[in-house]
Amino acid sequence: MRPDGRGMQDLRPVRIERGYLRYAEGSALIDMGNTRVLCAATVENSVPDHLKGSGRGWVTAEYSMLPRSSPQRVRRESISGRIGGRTHEIMRLIGRSMRAVVDLPALGERTVVLDCDVIQADGGTRTASITGAAVALHDALTKLGLPRHPMRELAAAVSVGMHDGVARLDLDYREDSSAGTDMNVVMTESGRFIEVQGTAEREAFSEAELQAMLACARHGLQELFAVQRRALGETR
């Protein structure tokens, strides 16, 4: 058993509250254990300069951690005058993940901006952001009322790691900081990989361990897709 009593392939308790914000075209508050992220989708009737006249849309993301989302106060990056490398990496990851499941020509020359703000952090903030952002994005695109829904399918993400040769699903901060290997897996609902980020923190990991982590992640992602569908009022 793990420190919080979970089995090795158990997710933390997951809850997605859809439509959390009054003014956003789409929004969702996602809780994964003690990690909480507020995701909002805004539709803009313009695209970046390189897409003007192309007939294609764009999806991008911004990510931030509120100052007291962690045990020690996180300084606002807007005050420091620059966005850190970790934040840039996460913003790009969220944007790539959402563009992978959106038919950009069907969106037309519109941009959807996804704001993911971490209210409370206990590991897995980037994966929770992706899972929650997909629900917010789905609602925002539904409200456009286009002839064909631009979102082809849902995407979700989960973390997994190796502890003493055993794969553990959905790491909290304590487990993430002590894992021999940690990995973030982003997948489509149809079972295709969007991104796999795996790093050996100590010793290199074997191909067998890689396969064990991917199988563990796939198991958890199926549960997350079911949570997303329930939040959207759909069953499959």
C-alpha atoms as one frame of an Amber mdcrd trajectory, in Angstrom:
protein
   0.000   0.000   0.000   1.024   3.591  -0.597   1.319   6.312   2.069  -2.268
   7.468   1.452  -3.633   3.910   1.424  -4.085   3.594  -2.341  -3.188   0.557
  -4.386  -0.385   0.883  -6.932  -2.816   1.365  -9.848  -5.337   3.582  -8.064
  -6.003   7.196  -8.961  -6.479   9.752  -6.239 -10.151  10.786  -5.848 -11.036
  12.744  -9.011 -13.825  15.275  -9.419 -14.553  17.648 -12.314 -17.038  20.467
 -11.803 -18.104  21.725 -15.207 -19.199  25.325 -15.832 -17.456  26.668 -12.737
 -17.074  30.219 -14.079 -19.924  32.489 -15.130 -18.279  34.360 -17.998 -15.940
  31.862 -19.672 -17.219  30.074 -22.782 -16.115  26.848 -21.115 -14.721  26.107
 -17.663 -13.985  23.260 -15.275 -12.601  22.889 -11.784 -10.692  19.633 -11.444
  -9.637  18.024  -8.172  -7.159  15.146  -8.183  -6.527  14.381  -4.549  -5.196
  17.595  -3.025  -4.327  19.107  -6.410  -6.927  21.591  -7.662  -6.793  23.401
 -11.018  -9.278  25.872 -12.483  -9.455  25.664 -16.284 -11.184  28.257 -18.458
 -11.617  28.444 -22.240 -11.989  31.760 -24.084 -12.898  31.987 -27.776 -11.391
  34.874 -29.743 -12.409  35.727 -33.316  -8.847  36.076 -34.536  -5.769  33.937
 -35.089  -2.001  34.503 -34.864  -0.508  36.372 -37.815   0.942  33.248 -39.417
  -2.569  31.730 -39.693  -4.426  34.749 -41.078  -6.153  33.847 -44.335  -5.527
  30.128 -43.850  -9.047  29.257 -42.720  -7.544  27.372 -39.755  -8.028  28.005
 -36.074  -5.628  27.750 -33.145  -5.654  26.496 -29.570  -3.158  27.791 -27.038
  -2.755  27.717 -23.268  -1.521  29.718 -20.308  -0.614  28.183 -16.949   0.131
  29.637 -13.555   0.331  28.710  -9.900  -1.391  30.944  -7.379   0.966  32.289
  -4.702  -0.350  30.042  -1.905  -1.036  26.991  -4.009   1.986  25.365  -2.332
   3.314  25.174   1.240   5.770  27.982   0.488   4.488  31.085  -1.284   5.122
  31.061  -5.034   6.068  34.486  -6.340   3.844  35.711  -9.173   5.726  35.513
 -12.449   4.038  38.707 -13.600   5.807  40.511 -10.739   9.192  38.998 -11.534
   8.806  40.203 -15.128   9.431  36.896 -16.848   7.821  33.497 -17.278   9.957
  30.624 -16.045  11.108  27.704 -18.165   8.876  25.212 -16.336   5.812  27.367
 -16.963   6.671  27.742 -20.671   7.095  23.979 -20.968   3.726  23.263 -19.337
   1.910  25.869 -21.436   3.275  24.333 -24.618   2.360  20.843 -23.430  -1.267
  21.809 -22.729  -1.568  23.594 -26.073  -0.080  20.677 -28.035  -2.311  18.207
 -26.243  -5.491  20.101 -27.058  -4.545  20.830 -30.678  -3.997  17.091 -31.187
  -7.736  16.451 -30.703  -9.153  19.533 -32.448  -9.951  19.813 -36.155  -8.374
  23.236 -36.654  -9.882  23.858 -40.146 -13.350  23.081 -38.725 -12.727  25.693
 -36.034 -12.266  28.397 -38.648 -10.156  31.475 -37.989 -10.734  31.511 -34.248
  -8.365  31.078 -31.316  -9.267  29.267 -28.105  -7.153  30.339 -25.127  -7.075
  27.895 -22.228  -6.178  29.368 -18.847  -5.100  26.775 -16.284  -4.597  28.217
 -12.803  -3.363  25.974 -10.014  -5.276  26.720  -6.823  -3.597  23.985  -4.796
  -0.624  21.840  -5.759   0.170  18.337  -4.539   1.761  16.802  -7.621   0.391
  16.275 -11.117  -0.611  19.872 -11.818   0.213  19.660 -15.531  -1.675  16.404
 -16.013  -4.701  17.699 -14.087  -4.586  20.865 -16.224  -4.807  18.828 -19.431
  -7.649  16.643 -18.158  -9.663  19.631 -16.939  -8.860  21.812 -19.955 -10.320
  19.180 -22.290 -13.721  19.542 -20.606 -13.567  23.346 -20.722 -12.520  23.242
 -24.378 -15.312  20.832 -25.308 -17.932  23.161 -23.829 -16.472  26.264 -25.475
 -16.470  24.600 -28.896 -20.008  23.267 -28.399 -21.270  26.808 -27.784 -19.969
  27.899 -31.187 -22.749  25.847 -32.792 -20.656  24.944 -35.829 -21.960  22.419
 -38.396 -19.319  19.914 -37.238 -17.967  19.863 -33.690 -14.258  20.728 -33.966
 -13.210  18.482 -31.084 -12.689  15.030 -32.537 -12.289  13.303 -29.162 -11.225
  13.919 -25.593  -7.668  13.954 -24.289  -6.476  13.326 -20.744  -3.176  12.977
 -18.901  -1.818  11.192 -15.861   1.487  10.744 -14.086   3.123   7.418 -13.294
   6.390   6.487 -11.632   8.631   3.645 -10.540   9.165   2.981  -6.840  11.326
  -0.022  -5.920  10.679  -1.613  -9.303   6.895  -1.207  -9.144   4.834   1.203
 -11.260   2.632   3.620  -9.288  -0.197   5.611 -10.834  -0.997   9.303 -10.276
   1.863  10.444  -8.060   1.298  13.018  -5.355   4.100  15.436  -4.501   5.725
  13.174  -1.900   5.822  10.209  -4.282   6.926  12.312  -7.250   9.871  13.747
  -5.335  11.084  10.278  -4.320  10.362   8.289  -7.509  13.257   6.601  -9.271
  11.534   7.363 -12.586   8.601   9.646 -13.245   6.543   9.964 -16.395   3.630
  12.030 -17.702   1.427  10.367 -20.309  -1.081  12.232 -22.501  -3.494  10.139
 -24.527  -6.587  10.438 -26.696  -9.802   8.692 -25.754  -9.306   6.310 -28.681
  -6.063   5.119 -27.089  -3.414   6.976 -29.099  -0.494   8.699 -27.420  -0.079
  12.459 -27.704   2.973  12.822 -25.517   5.088  10.690 -23.203   7.525  12.515
 -20.908   9.663  10.070 -18.949  12.780  10.804 -16.925  15.085   8.595 -14.876
  15.733  10.579 -11.712  18.304   8.072 -10.433  19.096   4.876 -12.316  18.115
   4.333 -15.946  14.910   2.350 -16.432  14.459  -0.777 -18.511  12.146  -1.421
 -21.434  10.100  -3.729 -19.203   9.675  -0.913 -16.674   8.689   1.472 -19.469
   5.996  -0.944 -20.634   4.782  -1.390 -17.048   4.461   2.385 -16.615   2.613
   2.793 -19.916   0.185  -0.001 -19.021  -0.397   1.579 -15.610  -1.007   4.986
 -17.213  -3.407   3.537 -19.782  -5.435   1.954 -16.977  -5.733   5.274 -15.156
  -6.535   7.229 -18.299  -9.540   5.046 -19.035 -10.904   6.028 -15.633 -10.210
   9.699 -16.321 -12.070   9.570 -19.645 -15.066   8.151 -17.791 -14.886  11.046
 -15.293 -14.736  13.558 -18.162 -17.728  11.968 -19.858 -19.756  12.053 -16.650
 -18.870  15.717 -16.197 -20.078  16.408 -19.739 -23.273  14.448 -19.118 -22.335
  11.777 -21.608 -21.801   8.045 -21.310 -19.981   5.744 -23.688
